[in-house]
Amino acid sequence: MEDYREIITKAVVAKGRKFTQSNHAIQPQHQPSSILGCWIINHKYEARKVGKTVEVCGSFDINVWYSHHDNSKTSVATEKVDYKDVIKLKYQDPDCLDDKQVAARVIQQPNCVEAIISKKGNKILVSTEREFLVEVIGETKVCVKVHQDKCDCDDDDDEYGAELDDSEFEEIDPDFLGSHSTK
């Protein structure tokens, strides 16, 4: 006779993914002549489930190295950017009992795609992109079939639990450790 058991376990009960592009205007201290480089550092974020979505709230610093005074001097303009990405969940387990735990993973760290000087020449326009994958972890039920017959894994003659016989003791080299030790 077949029997079934319901097991409550933690599992991924919902998933989502989002790619975001954003534009930022940075006001440098001096009027820029040219852009020498742009990089993003200090990325920090947290994720939490809100209804049927996950909100990823974070921040990063944009650093733009630029020249000014007719390319005779250089400076770095820095701006902190705060963001909130709302990620829709594509898959949701209808039998989920508890879904408060969220695991967010960065697929693509925020990075600079383009940095240009504005038409008026007083600002630096920076285009960025980032991508997240989120998973909601919750308790859910799985149903397993129970076999009343003996399982293949219940073998009484398993090699690890069997007793050694006298012939196996004769094959042991009693000087093995002594001959291989270092002094």
Order of alpha helices (4+ residues) and beta strands (2+ residues): beta-beta-beta-beta-beta-beta-beta-alpha-alpha
